[in-house]
Each structure stands twice: as C-alpha cells, then as structure tokens.
Amino acid sequence: MNGMARFWDRRAEEDAFFFVDNRMQYRRPDLECFWAEGERDLDRLLGAVGVSVDPGNRVLEIGCGVGRLTRVLSARARSVQALDVSERMLALAREHNPELANVEWVLGDGSTLADVESDSVDACVSHVVFQHIPDPAITLSYVVEIGRVLRPAGWAAFQISNDRAVHDGGSRIVAAKGRLLAAVGLGPRGQRDPRWRGSMVELDDLRAAARKSSMRIERIVGEGTQFCCVLVRSVDSATP
C-alpha cells in the first residue's frame, strides 16, 4: 500500500478537513464552506465530462475522505459505496454524516476494489484522489478495477494529474519555509511526502488500462493539466 493508509490516518488526525480540501484554512476550517464546496466540485467534475447521477444509480466513490462528496452523491443516488484507505478518515466520515442511511463506508486496500462486487455499480466517481497516489501504476490498477465493478451500462468520471511539474517538489525556498512552519505546528506536515506530492498519469497508459478492462475513454477535458477530467464507459454501452 506504499504506506498510504498510515499517511492518510496521520493527516486525518492532524487536520482532516484541510487535507481533503487544502483551500481550507489550516486547522481553522469553515465547515459550511467545506461541505458546500463539495457539491460545487462534484458538479464541476460531472459537468466537465457531461454526465449526471440518476436517482436509481448505485454509485462507487473512490477516496471519499470525510464524505465531502459522498453527502451529495447520497442525496442523488439510490446507494453509495464510499471507499477510502484511511480508517481514521472513514471514522470521521461516519461521525459527520450519521444520517446517510444509503451509504456503505468501505475500507480499501490501496490498490484494488476487492470489496466491491463485479458488475455491481452504475457509476464511479473520484475527485482529487488519484493525483496524490505516489506511483501511476497504482492509479492504473484502480482504472482496471473500475472496469470490473461497472455494470454494462456504467460510467466512471474521475480526475487525474497530467502535469509532471506539479509533482516535482517545487521551489526549495518554499519547501524550506513549509518545513519550518510544520515543525512549529503552524503549517501542514507531509507536504514533501510522495503520498502527498503524488504522480502524473500518461494518457496512453490510461487508454491501455481502460482497454484492458473493456472500457472506452469517451471524454478527456484538461489534458496536460493537474485537473484532467476523464469519462470512461463500458464498451458494451458506449456509442460507436
């Protein structure tokens, strides 16, 4: 798992809301804004690739964190399986979303969707998750697994980074300042860690992973950027 569960457990204990959405003020989150931005981010992702969640859909969310998007998906779908590698994030998700009766919180293993049945979901969503994975091979493994769990009429909308510069470590001066602030408790820890910096995905590799699992990439928006949005669909249900 490349230590991802341990890393994200520590981030959840430090400041879960900031590490789920680092537009929040560190250790002083505006929770009303946090939850509202979740709905806006979901709508931006789905709108970019041209899909929507239907009331009868069974939805899988990969990387649910504390349930920022899960809360919105739950209101729109028949049911949601919300998966994360961090037990601590999932505990906070349950604590902050006790009313979500149609949500199953699932602890993932960090590279597969082993606890999700084959051909069991109509839609899959993942937002600002894959970009933090330290090895693109793990992201591609998830893509193959998405093809396994989607029903024939299913689709997946997710965001990847397609910009190598985002993951190269950045300015040494900025990094040194960040380490100093973290050391005295005034700034977030783990910013230099590969499990935060993540990795980019080559689109040719993404296409190969989709083909391997009988899916077709229908739309890519934002190629070459950190916020590259992708729509894939089962080949059986894709239009020619």
ABEGO torsion letter per residue (X at the ends): XGGAAAAAAAAAAABAAAAABAABBBGBBBAAAAAAAAAAAAAAAAAAAGBBBBAABBBBBBGAEAGAAAAAAAAABABBBBBBABAAAAAAAAAABAABAABBBBBBAGABAAABBBGABABBBBBGAAAABABAAAAAAAAAAAAAABBAABBBBBBBBABAAAAAGEBAAAAAAAAAAAAAGABBBGAABAAAAEBBBBAAAAAAAAAAAGBBBABBBGBGBABBBBBBBBAAABBX
